Amino acid sequence: MHKQTGILAALLMAVLWGGVAAAGEVHTVEQLNQAPAELEGEEVRLEGIVGRVNEDIMGVNFIHFVDGTGNEGDYITITSSELPEVGDRVSVTGILVLDRDFGAGYAYPVLIEEAEFSSQ
């Protein structure tokens, strides 16, 4: 009986530790711009630099975020109530959303919403 309990406890710990590692994975702009459907609706994390900020559009700030991956000029758009400054090196966590269409020509194949920023 104790041996089975130990095995179950070990399996549970492996699952829990694996889940913690997955949640902490740092993605790149290049990876997320390839729009992996399995990550849609999931919390993702990136590290890089704030490239551009458009304040208070539809009640949120739109931020272009770069990390040097992908092709020259590649970025990912992030929405947040927070207002980082251009040039800030930050870690960002938010929800990955695919094919968000705000209307009036503002459509984003990949967007990170409800983002929170922290200094690196």
C-alpha positions in Angstrom: 0.0 0.0 0.0 2.8 2.4 0.9 4.6 1.7 -2.3 1.6 2.6 -4.4 1.1 5.8 -2.4 4.7 6.7 -3.0 4.4 6.1 -6.8 1.2 8.2 -7.0 2.9 11.0 -5.0 5.9 10.9 -7.3 3.6 11.1 -10.4 1.6 13.9 -8.9 4.8 15.8 -8.1 6.1 15.3 -11.7 2.9 16.7 -13.1 2.9 19.6 -10.7 6.6 20.5 -11.3 6.0 20.1 -15.1 3.1 22.5 -14.9 5.1 25.1 -13.0 7.9 24.9 -15.6 5.5 25.2 -18.5 3.8 28.2 -17.0 7.2 29.9 -16.6 8.4 29.2 -20.1 9.6 32.3 -21.9 8.3 32.5 -25.5 9.7 34.7 -28.3 8.1 37.1 -30.6 9.0 34.8 -33.5 7.3 31.8 -31.8 4.1 33.6 -31.0 3.8 35.3 -34.4 3.6 31.8 -35.8 0.3 31.7 -34.0 0.4 28.3 -32.3 -3.3 27.4 -31.8 -2.6 25.3 -28.8 -1.5 28.4 -26.9 -4.6 30.4 -27.7 -6.3 31.6 -24.5 -3.2 30.6 -22.4 -1.0 32.9 -20.4 2.3 33.5 -22.1 5.5 35.2 -21.1 8.0 37.2 -23.1 11.2 39.1 -22.4 12.3 42.0 -24.5 12.0 45.7 -25.2 9.1 48.1 -25.5 9.3 49.4 -29.1 6.3 51.7 -29.3 3.4 52.8 -27.2 0.0 54.1 -28.3 -1.8 55.3 -25.2 -5.5 54.9 -24.4 -7.0 53.5 -27.5 -10.4 51.9 -26.7 -9.5 52.2 -23.1 -6.2 50.3 -23.2 -2.6 51.0 -24.2 -1.3 49.2 -27.4 2.4 48.3 -27.1 4.7 47.0 -29.8 7.1 44.6 -28.2 10.4 43.3 -29.7 13.0 40.8 -28.7 15.2 40.5 -31.7 13.8 37.2 -32.9 12.2 36.6 -36.3 12.8 38.9 -39.3 14.0 42.4 -38.9 11.2 44.6 -37.7 9.1 41.8 -36.3 7.1 42.7 -33.2 4.1 41.5 -31.3 1.2 43.8 -30.2 0.3 43.8 -26.6 -2.7 45.5 -24.8 -2.5 46.6 -21.2 -3.8 49.0 -18.7 -0.1 49.5 -17.7 2.0 52.1 -19.5 5.6 51.1 -20.0 8.0 53.5 -21.6 9.6 53.0 -25.0 13.0 51.4 -24.6 12.1 49.7 -21.3 13.6 46.2 -21.0 10.8 44.1 -19.4 9.2 40.8 -18.9 5.6 40.7 -19.9 2.9 38.2 -19.1 -0.5 38.1 -20.8 -3.2 36.1 -22.5 -2.5 35.0 -26.1 -5.4 35.8 -28.5 -5.5 34.9 -32.1 -7.4 36.7 -34.9 -8.7 39.6 -32.8 -10.7 42.0 -35.0 -11.7 45.3 -33.4 -13.3 46.5 -36.6 -12.5 49.7 -38.7 -9.5 47.9 -40.1 -7.8 47.1 -36.8 -7.3 43.3 -36.9 -4.5 41.4 -35.2 -3.6 37.8 -36.2 -1.7 37.5 -32.8 -2.3 39.7 -29.8 -1.4 39.5 -26.1 -4.1 41.0 -23.9 -4.4 42.0 -20.2 -0.6 42.2 -20.1 1.4 42.9 -16.9 5.0 44.2 -17.1 7.9 43.8 -14.8 11.5 45.0 -15.0 14.2 42.6 -16.0 
